[in-house]
Amino acid sequence: MEAIRNLVPEGLPMSLQVIGATLLLGIIYSYITTERPSPNFPLISVRGLSPRKSFGLHIREVVQEGLRQVGRVVMPTS
């Protein structure tokens, strides 16, 4: 416990310590984990992009492709 106290500058408010620890744990968690989607949830990508980039950049196409894959009627876009 003493080693942890030596890492934090003296006089740093507890709220900043908690925020810093939360950010650090979030960053560590994001590096440890990878995309692990549910096995029953299809990943759809368009235009040769990753599913995440496809969703972010071309959401309308991704939704239409998803509906097409499950056999629902796709309405044309204007």
Number of C-alpha atoms within 10 A of each C-alpha: 5 6 7 7 9 9 8 10 9 8 6 9 9 9 9 10 13 11 11 12 12 12 12 11 12 12 11 11 11 10 9 8 8 8 7 6 9 8 7 6 7 12 14 17 20 16 10 8 13 13 14 14 14 18 18 11 12 15 15 13 17 20 15 16 17 17 14 12 11 9 9 11 9 12 8 6 7 3
